[in-house]
């Protein structure tokens, strides 16, 4: 569980190339200011100051660039160093990629047992029929995001199903997904409780079908995070380090990463803390609890079905075009 994050947060990874221009078409992104700076008239540190940006200010990103972005802050338009911005949210995700979001190719269904691990994490023993999100393929191996790094699945151990582009999808097609990981060591002595909380929240998310224009609230669907609602005491971020429902933020975080790959408008989103969480890229976690929620609106032209599956520590969230009514 995570309380409302502090304002000074780690920036989203910004390794993307220049996004398409949004000039004359409204904002490409909404974002927040992660460190105080002066808006400049031109993309130059020596250019005339337009106005001062304060930590936590909300602004519109009109043109995104690796070094400089053109932004609008309270009707003032100028340039900001892109590294000063964080929590990019899309106004229209059918037109622009999300800065810092992981690559996404499809879902690998395991046909053979295989171990997956990265430095500093003991890894997971994946079993046949487990499914994990794949970023890309390299020499027959599936590259799987894991703990801010990448694990490799050996050739012959899986079958790959690529995501169907959202604007070509037919009812039942898989249009997106994401996977985060945990194992028997995650959570220490309360690790089993954490796993049960993840399984309970996942089951509740998997019951959801969102019609076009409908908004999903993670807290409304999975909360309240109390013993009376089935949750157990488990490690959490914030407070004294444990709370009832500890671990459900891994479900909301995995859902966030899946949602970033399809047309959706994020309406509520908070990070945990400056350093983020180990199982997600910096700036791409979603804290939920008494002080925060993760909400998004389906802006697809069809209904979206959610599925959350914790399989041998591989927590995957899959997004499907819902069957026609």
Residue frames as qw, qx, qy, qz and C-alpha x, y, z in Angstrom:
[[0.000, 0.890, 0.456, 0.000, 0.00, 0.00, 0.00],
 [0.462, 0.115, -0.004, 0.879, 1.33, 3.49, -0.70],
 [0.041, -0.770, -0.383, 0.508, 0.38, 6.85, 0.72],
 [0.418, 0.901, 0.115, 0.028, 0.18, 9.91, -1.50],
 [0.785, 0.140, -0.013, 0.603, 3.63, 10.35, -2.90],
 [0.292, -0.666, -0.013, 0.686, 5.87, 13.27, -2.13],
 [0.461, 0.843, 0.068, -0.270, 6.03, 15.91, -4.82],
 [0.096, 0.736, -0.627, -0.236, 9.72, 15.46, -5.60],
 [0.909, 0.066, 0.398, -0.105, 9.67, 12.21, -7.61],
 [0.461, -0.282, 0.658, 0.524, 12.09, 10.43, -9.88],
 [0.407, 0.493, -0.268, -0.721, 11.66, 11.41, -13.52],
 [0.894, 0.307, 0.282, -0.164, 10.16, 9.08, -16.06],
 [0.602, -0.183, 0.553, 0.546, 12.78, 7.41, -18.27],
 [0.389, 0.812, 0.066, -0.431, 13.18, 9.65, -21.28],
 [0.432, -0.325, 0.687, 0.486, 15.00, 7.64, -23.90],
 [0.563, 0.584, 0.582, 0.057, 12.52, 8.12, -26.70],
 [0.333, 0.135, 0.345, 0.867, 13.13, 10.12, -29.81],
 [0.200, 0.142, 0.060, -0.968, 11.19, 13.25, -30.67],
 [0.342, 0.450, 0.804, -0.186, 7.44, 12.59, -30.74],
 [0.237, 0.537, 0.550, 0.594, 5.26, 13.93, -33.53],
 [0.027, 0.104, -0.132, 0.985, 4.47, 17.62, -33.30],
 [0.045, -0.594, -0.784, 0.178, 1.25, 18.56, -31.52],
 [0.036, -0.288, -0.023, 0.957, 1.35, 22.20, -32.50],
 [0.399, 0.066, -0.322, -0.856, -2.09, 23.34, -33.57],
 [0.616, -0.167, -0.711, -0.296, -3.67, 20.09, -32.32],
 [0.683, -0.645, 0.028, -0.341, -3.79, 20.72, -28.58],
 [0.355, -0.657, 0.652, -0.135, -1.66, 18.99, -25.97],
 [0.645, 0.248, -0.716, -0.099, 0.06, 15.69, -26.72],
 [0.578, -0.189, -0.716, 0.342, 0.52, 14.99, -23.00],
 [0.427, -0.838, 0.026, -0.338, -0.33, 16.22, -19.57],
 [0.709, 0.121, -0.491, 0.491, 2.61, 16.18, -17.16],
 [0.487, -0.863, -0.130, 0.044, 3.80, 17.53, -13.83],
 [0.254, 0.810, -0.399, 0.347, 6.85, 19.52, -12.80],
 [0.883, -0.252, -0.330, 0.217, 9.38, 17.50, -10.81],
 [0.566, -0.333, -0.142, 0.741, 11.82, 20.32, -10.04],
 [0.083, 0.890, 0.204, -0.400, 11.51, 24.10, -10.08],
 [0.520, 0.032, 0.430, 0.737, 12.65, 25.81, -13.29],
 [0.196, 0.586, 0.018, -0.787, 12.09, 28.82, -15.52],
 [0.658, 0.552, 0.508, 0.062, 10.04, 28.40, -18.66],
 [0.303, -0.401, 0.369, 0.782, 12.11, 29.74, -21.58],
 [0.495, 0.635, 0.001, -0.594, 11.02, 31.57, -24.74],
 [0.665, 0.518, -0.502, -0.192, 13.28, 29.34, -26.82],
 [0.972, -0.200, -0.096, 0.072, 14.87, 25.90, -26.16],
 [0.519, 0.482, -0.341, 0.618, 17.96, 27.53, -24.69],
 [0.563, -0.506, -0.488, 0.434, 19.00, 27.92, -21.03],
 [0.292, -0.216, -0.060, 0.930, 19.99, 31.51, -21.81],
 [0.051, -0.483, -0.557, -0.674, 16.69, 32.48, -23.46],
 [0.261, -0.336, 0.177, -0.888, 14.28, 34.94, -21.89],
 [0.044, 0.167, 0.905, -0.388, 12.25, 33.60, -18.98],
 [0.309, -0.384, -0.562, -0.664, 8.52, 33.29, -19.67],
 [0.622, -0.580, 0.057, -0.522, 7.42, 32.32, -16.16],
 [0.092, -0.431, 0.842, -0.312, 8.46, 30.22, -13.17],
 [0.779, -0.127, -0.527, -0.316, 7.35, 26.60, -12.84],
 [0.417, -0.520, 0.568, -0.483, 6.92, 25.20, -9.34],
 [0.055, 0.127, -0.989, 0.052, 7.28, 21.63, -8.15],
 [0.241, 0.347, 0.852, -0.309, 4.00, 19.80, -8.63],
 [0.375, 0.471, -0.045, -0.797, 2.54, 22.21, -11.21],
 [0.647, 0.350, 0.674, 0.068, 0.38, 20.56, -13.86],
 [0.136, 0.608, -0.322, -0.712, 1.13, 21.55, -17.45],
 [0.836, 0.472, 0.237, -0.152, 0.38, 20.58, -21.03],
 [0.445, -0.371, 0.604, 0.547, 3.13, 19.22, -23.27],
 [0.573, 0.678, 0.031, -0.459, 2.54, 20.55, -26.76],
 [0.728, 0.551, -0.407, 0.016, 5.66, 19.07, -28.33],
 [0.827, -0.500, 0.246, 0.074, 7.76, 16.38, -26.65],
 [0.576, 0.687, -0.419, 0.143, 11.51, 16.20, -27.25],
 [0.849, -0.100, -0.391, 0.341, 14.40, 14.22, -25.77],
 [0.432, 0.051, -0.286, 0.854, 16.13, 17.43, -24.59],
 [0.146, 0.118, 0.199, -0.962, 13.48, 20.15, -24.64],
 [0.069, 0.519, 0.844, 0.117, 9.69, 20.10, -24.70],
 [0.123, -0.280, -0.149, -0.940, 7.29, 22.85, -25.68],
 [0.214, -0.412, -0.834, 0.297, 4.78, 23.28, -22.87],
 [0.215, -0.592, -0.211, -0.748, 1.85, 25.41, -21.78],
 [0.374, -0.287, -0.694, 0.544, 1.59, 26.40, -18.12],
 [0.008, -0.704, -0.487, 0.517, -1.42, 28.47, -17.09],
 [0.459, 0.847, 0.259, -0.063, -1.82, 29.90, -20.62],
 [0.030, -0.853, 0.452, 0.258, 1.90, 30.70, -20.92],
 [0.950, 0.299, 0.036, 0.081, 3.74, 28.79, -23.66],
 [0.005, -0.845, 0.534, 0.019, 7.46, 28.17, -23.51],
 [0.767, 0.303, -0.563, 0.051, 10.17, 25.53, -23.41],
 [0.659, -0.613, 0.371, -0.229, 11.22, 23.26, -20.57],
 [0.120, 0.446, -0.887, -0.016, 14.01, 20.76, -20.16],
 [0.760, -0.119, -0.500, -0.398, 12.28, 17.41, -20.57],
 [0.537, -0.004, -0.748, 0.390, 14.11, 15.99, -17.57],
 [0.112, -0.101, 0.429, -0.890, 12.26, 18.51, -15.38],
 [0.675, -0.050, -0.124, -0.726, 8.94, 16.81, -16.20],
 [0.037, -0.096, 0.985, -0.136, 7.41, 13.57, -14.99],
 [0.355, 0.368, 0.778, -0.366, 4.17, 11.52, -14.91],
 [0.205, 0.181, -0.490, -0.828, 3.34, 11.99, -18.58],
 [0.446, 0.368, 0.759, -0.300, -0.32, 11.29, -19.27],
 [0.179, 0.146, 0.679, 0.697, -1.87, 11.08, -22.69],
 [0.417, 0.349, 0.172, -0.822, -4.63, 13.24, -24.02],
 [0.834, 0.395, -0.067, -0.380, -4.89, 10.95, -27.04],
 [0.539, -0.451, 0.696, 0.146, -2.90, 7.74, -26.81],
 [0.799, 0.434, 0.408, 0.083, -3.85, 6.75, -30.36],
 [0.439, 0.884, -0.069, 0.143, -1.49, 9.48, -31.61],
 [0.108, 0.789, -0.519, 0.310, 1.52, 9.49, -29.30],
 [0.747, -0.044, -0.614, 0.251, 3.71, 7.01, -27.43],
 [0.562, -0.822, -0.064, -0.074, 4.09, 7.37, -23.66],
 [0.277, 0.730, -0.536, 0.322, 7.57, 8.62, -22.73],
 [0.196, -0.474, 0.767, -0.385, 9.37, 5.96, -20.69],
 [0.878, -0.007, 0.238, -0.416, 6.81, 3.21, -21.20],
 [0.506, -0.307, 0.774, 0.224, 8.35, -0.22, -21.83],
 [0.313, 0.245, -0.696, -0.599, 8.46, -1.75, -25.28],
 [0.647, 0.102, 0.614, -0.440, 5.56, -4.09, -25.92],
 [0.212, 0.258, -0.787, -0.518, 5.35, -6.85, -28.51],
 [0.721, -0.144, -0.484, -0.475, 3.01, -9.49, -27.17],
 [0.722, -0.445, 0.386, -0.363, 2.41, -12.35, -24.74],
 [0.360, 0.377, -0.853, -0.030, 4.62, -15.41, -24.39],
 [0.875, -0.275, 0.084, -0.388, 2.80, -18.57, -23.29],
 [0.195, -0.549, 0.813, -0.025, 5.24, -21.02, -21.76],
 [0.875, 0.156, -0.339, -0.307, 5.28, -24.46, -23.38],
 [0.777, 0.028, -0.516, 0.359, 8.18, -25.70, -21.24],
 [0.555, -0.791, -0.140, 0.218, 9.33, -24.86, -17.74],
 [0.567, 0.485, -0.108, 0.656, 12.04, -22.20, -17.67],
 [0.462, -0.621, -0.295, 0.560, 13.76, -20.04, -15.08],
 [0.276, 0.764, 0.145, 0.564, 13.88, -16.27, -15.54],
 [0.563, -0.682, -0.189, 0.426, 16.09, -14.03, -13.40],
 [0.349, 0.820, -0.097, 0.442, 18.15, -10.84, -13.43],
 [0.459, 0.208, -0.513, 0.695, 21.02, -9.56, -11.32],
 [0.110, -0.175, 0.435, -0.876, 19.90, -8.85, -7.77],
 [0.725, -0.013, 0.160, -0.670, 16.69, -10.85, -8.04],
 [0.413, -0.212, 0.886, -0.016, 16.47, -14.61, -7.58],
 [0.278, 0.143, -0.670, -0.673, 13.90, -14.87, -10.31],
 [0.739, 0.092, 0.298, -0.598, 10.92, -17.05, -11.09],
 [0.236, -0.071, 0.941, 0.231, 10.41, -20.63, -12.23],
 [0.555, 0.268, -0.113, -0.779, 7.87, -20.26, -15.01],
 [0.469, 0.053, 0.879, -0.067, 5.70, -23.27, -15.78],
 [0.070, 0.221, 0.768, 0.596, 3.81, -24.42, -18.90],
 [0.076, -0.726, -0.631, -0.264, 0.79, -22.21, -19.64],
 [0.285, -0.692, -0.179, 0.638, 2.17, -19.26, -17.63],
 [0.448, 0.712, 0.308, 0.445, 2.00, -16.11, -19.77],
 [0.406, -0.606, -0.059, 0.682, 4.30, -13.10, -19.55],
 [0.359, 0.915, 0.085, -0.163, 4.56, -9.84, -21.48],
 [0.755, 0.022, 0.280, 0.592, 7.37, -9.65, -24.03],
 [0.026, -0.795, 0.071, 0.602, 9.12, -6.41, -25.00],
 [0.489, 0.685, -0.415, -0.346, 10.86, -7.71, -28.12],
 [0.986, 0.029, 0.135, 0.095, 12.57, -10.72, -29.66],
 [0.043, 0.827, -0.548, -0.121, 16.35, -11.14, -29.94],
 [0.225, 0.426, -0.870, -0.103, 17.84, -14.14, -31.74],
 [0.592, -0.177, -0.753, -0.228, 14.86, -16.34, -30.99],
 [0.322, -0.257, -0.701, 0.583, 14.83, -15.37, -27.33],
 [0.193, -0.813, -0.430, -0.341, 11.97, -13.42, -25.77],
 [0.272, 0.215, -0.367, 0.863, 13.10, -10.30, -23.92],
 [0.437, -0.673, -0.583, -0.127, 10.96, -9.85, -20.82],
 [0.046, -0.669, 0.264, -0.693, 11.03, -6.72, -18.60],
 [0.775, -0.424, -0.455, 0.116, 11.90, -7.80, -15.06],
 [0.597, -0.671, -0.158, 0.411, 12.88, -5.70, -12.03],
 [0.063, 0.935, -0.152, -0.313, 14.07, -2.68, -14.06],
 [0.169, -0.473, 0.767, 0.399, 16.12, -5.00, -16.25],
 [0.751, 0.304, -0.296, -0.505, 15.41, -7.74, -18.79],
 [0.615, -0.212, 0.758, -0.042, 15.24, -11.51, -18.56],
 [0.381, 0.374, -0.650, -0.541, 15.48, -13.87, -21.52],
 [0.836, 0.050, 0.443, -0.319, 13.24, -16.82, -22.34],
 [0.308, -0.332, 0.786, 0.421, 15.01, -19.52, -24.36],
 [0.501, 0.242, -0.495, -0.668, 13.88, -20.46, -27.88],
 [0.501, -0.034, -0.844, -0.189, 11.45, -23.35, -27.94],
 [0.162, -0.193, -0.793, 0.554, 10.16, -22.74, -24.41],
 [0.218, 0.509, 0.410, -0.725, 7.24, -20.50, -25.39],
 [0.306, 0.538, 0.643, 0.451, 4.73, -19.50, -28.02],
 [0.103, -0.262, -0.089, 0.956, 4.42, -15.81, -28.86],
 [0.169, 0.723, 0.648, 0.172, 1.12, -14.06, -29.56],
 [0.240, 0.091, 0.018, 0.966, 1.68, -10.50, -30.69],
 [0.171, 0.527, 0.479, -0.681, -0.74, -7.81, -29.59],
 [0.326, 0.595, 0.616, 0.401, -3.33, -6.87, -32.19],
 [0.108, 0.128, 0.005, 0.986, -3.24, -3.14, -33.00],
 [0.182, 0.360, 0.645, -0.649, -6.14, -1.58, -31.15],
 [0.439, 0.466, -0.046, -0.766, -7.68, -0.14, -34.33],
 [0.481, 0.246, -0.733, -0.414, -7.65, -3.54, -36.05],
 [0.125, -0.090, 0.917, -0.367, -8.85, -5.67, -33.13],
 [0.568, -0.244, -0.572, -0.538, -11.87, -7.92, -33.35],
 [0.705, -0.521, 0.143, -0.460, -13.90, -9.15, -30.35],
 [0.965, -0.246, 0.055, 0.073, -11.72, -11.39, -28.19],
 [0.682, 0.522, -0.212, 0.466, -8.39, -10.08, -29.53],
 [0.643, -0.545, -0.160, 0.513, -5.54, -9.31, -27.13],
 [0.313, 0.878, 0.089, 0.351, -4.64, -5.61, -27.53],
 [0.102, 0.744, -0.429, 0.502, -2.18, -5.06, -24.66],
 [0.868, -0.422, -0.257, 0.043, -0.64, -6.28, -21.45],
 [0.091, 0.744, -0.520, 0.410, 2.15, -6.02, -18.91],
 [0.873, -0.253, -0.401, 0.114, 3.92, -8.27, -16.38],
 [0.105, -0.745, 0.505, -0.423, 5.65, -7.56, -13.08],
 [0.742, 0.059, -0.659, 0.107, 7.31, -10.15, -10.87],
 [0.454, -0.620, 0.465, -0.440, 7.59, -11.31, -7.27],
 [0.647, 0.139, -0.750, 0.009, 8.69, -14.60, -5.68],
 [0.726, -0.477, -0.493, 0.045, 8.66, -16.51, -2.39],
 [0.533, -0.154, -0.310, 0.772, 11.21, -14.12, -0.91],
 [0.037, -0.428, -0.159, -0.889, 9.19, -10.97, -1.68],
 [0.554, -0.594, -0.148, -0.565, 7.61, -9.71, 1.53],
 [0.043, 0.417, -0.776, 0.472, 9.75, -11.77, 3.89],
 [0.087, 0.091, 0.915, -0.383, 7.79, -13.42, 6.70],
 [0.442, 0.483, 0.438, -0.616, 4.56, -11.87, 5.43],
 [0.081, 0.298, -0.669, -0.676, 5.22, -12.89, 1.83],
 [0.026, 0.292, 0.945, 0.146, 2.42, -15.47, 1.77],
 [0.108, 0.693, 0.526, -0.481, -0.08, -12.82, 2.91],
 [0.088, 0.571, -0.279, -0.767, 1.18, -10.47, 0.22],
 [0.031, 0.052, -0.864, -0.501, 0.61, -13.15, -2.42],
 [0.055, 0.515, 0.848, -0.116, -2.94, -13.73, -1.17],
 [0.102, 0.711, 0.219, -0.661, -3.67, -10.00, -1.37],
 [0.076, 0.396, -0.572, -0.714, -2.37, -9.89, -4.94],
 [0.001, 0.182, 0.945, 0.273, -4.52, -12.89, -5.88],
 [0.083, 0.632, 0.682, -0.359, -7.65, -11.34, -4.33],
 [0.126, 0.685, -0.039, -0.716, -7.20, -7.94, -6.02],
 [0.016, 0.245, -0.759, -0.602, -6.39, -9.68, -9.33],
 [0.087, 0.372, 0.922, 0.067, -9.59, -11.70, -9.18],
 [0.121, 0.737, 0.459, -0.481, -11.64, -8.55, -8.63],
 [0.077, 0.582, -0.356, -0.727, -9.97, -6.70, -11.51],
 [0.073, -0.068, 0.894, 0.437, -10.60, -9.68, -13.80],
 [0.211, 0.543, 0.794, -0.172, -14.34, -9.25, -13.45],
 [0.094, 0.691, 0.100, -0.710, -14.30, -5.87, -15.22],
 [0.438, 0.430, 0.563, 0.553, -15.53, -4.93, -18.69],
 [0.062, -0.563, -0.125, 0.815, -15.31, -1.21, -19.47],
 [0.472, 0.711, 0.502, 0.140, -17.59, 0.23, -22.09],
 [0.401, 0.406, 0.118, 0.812, -16.41, 3.20, -24.20],
 [0.154, -0.661, -0.017, -0.734, -16.39, 6.29, -22.02],
 [0.775, -0.584, -0.220, -0.098, -16.55, 4.36, -18.73],
 [0.062, 0.742, -0.531, 0.404, -14.06, 5.07, -15.94],
 [0.841, -0.158, -0.493, 0.155, -12.31, 2.40, -13.89],
 [0.265, -0.774, 0.386, -0.427, -11.39, 3.15, -10.26],
 [0.527, 0.211, -0.796, 0.210, -8.99, 0.63, -8.74],
 [0.094, -0.114, 0.686, -0.712, -10.09, 1.44, -5.19],
 [0.658, 0.049, 0.098, -0.745, -13.78, 1.14, -6.06],
 [0.816, 0.192, -0.473, -0.271, -13.23, -2.30, -7.61],
 [0.679, 0.136, -0.662, 0.286, -10.71, -3.84, -5.18],
 [0.056, 0.236, -0.561, 0.791, -11.07, -1.88, -1.92],
 [0.205, -0.888, 0.339, -0.233, -11.47, -1.22, 0.89],
 [0.604, 0.365, -0.662, 0.252, -8.18, -2.77, 1.96],
 [0.478, -0.465, 0.468, -0.580, -9.34, -4.24, 5.24],
 [0.115, -0.128, 0.977, -0.126, -9.47, -7.63, 6.87],
 [0.515, 0.361, 0.576, -0.523, -13.26, -7.48, 6.63],
 [0.636, 0.632, -0.125, -0.424, -12.88, -7.36, 2.83],
 [0.984, 0.165, 0.018, 0.064, -10.58, -10.38, 2.70],
 [0.470, 0.721, -0.371, 0.350, -7.17, -8.70, 2.87],
 [0.842, -0.394, -0.213, 0.301, -4.32, -9.67, 5.17],
 [0.268, -0.909, 0.230, 0.220, -1.48, -7.78, 6.82],
 [0.850, 0.243, 0.184, 0.430, 1.52, -7.61, 4.48],
 [0.449, -0.325, 0.100, 0.826, 4.51, -5.37, 3.70],
 [0.292, 0.862, 0.384, 0.153, 3.67, -1.97, 2.22],
 [0.438, 0.263, -0.031, 0.859, 5.36, 1.30, 1.33],
 [0.212, -0.552, 0.001, -0.806, 4.69, 4.11, 3.78],
 [0.733, -0.562, -0.042, -0.380, 3.49, 4.12, 7.37],
 [0.566, -0.600, 0.558, -0.092, 5.12, 1.49, 9.55],
 [0.066, 0.449, -0.837, -0.306, 5.99, -0.75, 6.60],
 [0.044, -0.178, -0.973, -0.138, 2.97, -3.05, 6.69],
 [0.443, 0.122, 0.184, -0.869, -0.78, -2.74, 6.31],
 [0.603, 0.306, 0.716, -0.177, -3.87, -4.75, 5.48],
 [0.643, 0.732, 0.199, -0.104, -3.85, -5.19, 1.72],
 [0.213, -0.728, 0.518, 0.396, -0.09, -4.84, 1.33],
 [0.420, -0.078, 0.807, 0.408, 0.86, -5.91, -2.20],
 [0.462, 0.677, 0.568, -0.074, -2.24, -4.73, -4.06],
 [0.104, 0.861, -0.181, -0.463, -0.22, -1.81, -5.45],
 [0.280, -0.291, 0.787, 0.466, 1.66, -4.32, -7.58],
 [0.375, 0.500, 0.773, 0.115, -1.65, -5.12, -9.26],
 [0.192, 0.916, 0.227, -0.269, -2.47, -1.43, -9.83],
 [0.164, -0.702, 0.479, 0.501, 1.07, -0.82, -11.10],
 [0.363, -0.001, 0.847, 0.387, 0.88, -3.70, -13.57],
 [0.320, 0.719, 0.616, -0.032, -2.51, -2.45, -14.74],
 [0.034, 0.886, -0.076, -0.456, -1.08, 1.04, -15.27],
 [0.221, -0.466, 0.678, 0.525, 1.68, -0.32, -17.47],
 [0.354, 0.321, 0.843, 0.247, -0.81, -2.31, -19.52],
 [0.211, 0.840, 0.454, -0.208, -3.15, 0.66, -19.91],
 [0.117, -0.736, 0.266, 0.611, -0.34, 2.89, -21.17],
 [0.261, -0.151, 0.780, 0.548, -0.32, 0.84, -24.37],
 [0.120, 0.528, 0.780, 0.314, -3.92, 1.48, -25.45],
 [0.085, -0.483, -0.149, -0.859, -6.14, 4.53, -25.88],
 [0.502, -0.620, -0.579, 0.167, -7.11, 5.44, -22.32],
 [0.020, 0.737, -0.117, 0.665, -7.27, 8.70, -20.38],
 [0.547, -0.213, -0.638, 0.498, -5.69, 8.46, -16.93],
 [0.236, -0.784, -0.215, -0.533, -7.67, 10.62, -14.53],
 [0.551, -0.768, 0.269, -0.185, -6.01, 9.73, -11.20],
 [0.882, 0.216, -0.285, 0.307, -2.48, 8.49, -10.69],
 [0.328, -0.873, 0.330, -0.145, 0.01, 8.80, -7.85],
 [0.641, 0.393, -0.614, 0.241, 3.51, 7.39, -7.46],
 [0.778, -0.451, -0.403, 0.168, 4.72, 5.75, -4.26],
 [0.507, -0.765, 0.097, 0.384, 7.88, 7.67, -3.47],
 [0.144, 0.843, -0.385, -0.346, 10.93, 9.27, -5.04],
 [0.164, -0.429, 0.859, 0.227, 12.70, 5.97, -5.66],
 [0.682, 0.133, -0.444, -0.566, 9.61, 4.20, -6.94],
 [0.861, -0.224, 0.394, -0.231, 9.18, 0.45, -6.49],
 [0.330, -0.461, 0.762, 0.314, 11.67, -2.21, -7.43],
 [0.529, 0.235, 0.808, 0.116, 9.33, -4.24, -9.62],
 [0.424, 0.813, 0.396, 0.045, 8.47, -1.34, -11.98],
 [0.509, 0.391, 0.067, 0.764, 10.43, 1.18, -14.05],
 [0.215, -0.328, -0.332, 0.858, 11.06, 4.47, -12.28],
 [0.231, 0.225, -0.043, -0.946, 8.05, 6.74, -12.57],
 [0.534, -0.008, -0.602, -0.593, 5.70, 3.98, -13.75],
 [0.201, -0.210, -0.908, 0.300, 4.17, 2.70, -10.53],
 [0.374, -0.487, -0.317, -0.723, 0.66, 3.37, -9.24],
 [0.065, 0.016, -0.761, 0.645, 0.02, 3.80, -5.52],
 [0.489, -0.460, -0.477, -0.568, -3.45, 3.02, -4.20],
 [0.386, -0.237, -0.729, 0.513, -4.92, 3.23, -0.75],
 [0.144, -0.741, -0.542, 0.368, -6.55, 5.67, 1.63],
 [0.088, -0.751, 0.042, 0.653, -4.81, 8.66, 0.05],
 [0.124, 0.468, -0.590, -0.646, -4.49, 7.67, -3.59],
 [0.768, 0.333, 0.502, -0.217, -6.28, 5.85, -6.40],
 [0.165, -0.211, 0.689, 0.673, -5.59, 4.76, -9.95],
 [0.525, 0.583, 0.493, -0.376, -8.36, 5.71, -12.37],
 [0.099, -0.224, 0.595, 0.765, -8.60, 5.67, -16.13],
 [0.614, 0.474, 0.262, -0.574, -11.30, 6.13, -18.76],
 [0.578, 0.142, 0.720, 0.356, -11.69, 3.83, -21.75],
 [0.290, 0.668, -0.082, -0.680, -11.54, 6.02, -24.85],
 [0.171, -0.068, 0.884, 0.430, -11.48, 3.09, -27.26],
 [0.503, 0.047, -0.280, -0.816, -14.43, 2.81, -29.66],
 [0.758, -0.145, -0.588, -0.242, -15.27, -0.57, -28.10],
 [0.729, -0.634, 0.112, -0.230, -15.50, -2.23, -24.68],
 [0.323, 0.577, -0.702, 0.266, -12.31, -3.35, -22.96],
 [0.898, -0.373, -0.194, -0.129, -12.07, -6.52, -20.87],
 [0.059, -0.744, 0.598, -0.293, -9.47, -6.73, -18.08],
 [0.955, -0.138, -0.262, 0.016, -7.75, -9.88, -16.91],
 [0.095, -0.767, 0.564, -0.290, -5.19, -10.05, -14.07],
 [0.970, -0.043, -0.238, -0.036, -3.35, -13.35, -13.53],
 [0.248, -0.745, 0.606, -0.128, -0.72, -14.07, -10.87],
 [0.980, 0.144, -0.132, -0.048, 1.07, -17.21, -12.10],
 [0.875, -0.107, -0.109, 0.459, 4.13, -18.47, -10.21],
 [0.407, -0.603, -0.041, 0.684, 5.04, -14.92, -9.29],
 [0.179, 0.082, 0.468, 0.861, 4.52, -13.55, -12.80],
 [0.202, 0.621, 0.547, -0.524, 1.68, -11.06, -12.36],
 [0.167, 0.106, 0.579, 0.791, 0.27, -10.30, -15.79],
 [0.348, 0.571, 0.405, -0.623, -2.54, -7.94, -16.73],
 [0.265, 0.146, 0.740, 0.600, -4.07, -8.50, -20.15],
 [0.331, 0.469, 0.164, -0.802, -6.40, -6.22, -22.11],
 [0.290, 0.227, 0.862, 0.349, -8.85, -7.62, -24.65],
 [0.363, -0.054, -0.279, -0.887, -11.41, -6.20, -26.99],
 [0.461, 0.068, 0.720, -0.515, -14.57, -7.38, -25.27],
 [0.197, 0.276, 0.893, 0.297, -16.91, -9.72, -27.09],
 [0.232, -0.206, -0.308, -0.899, -19.68, -8.00, -28.96],
 [0.353, 0.113, 0.656, -0.657, -22.91, -7.79, -26.97]]
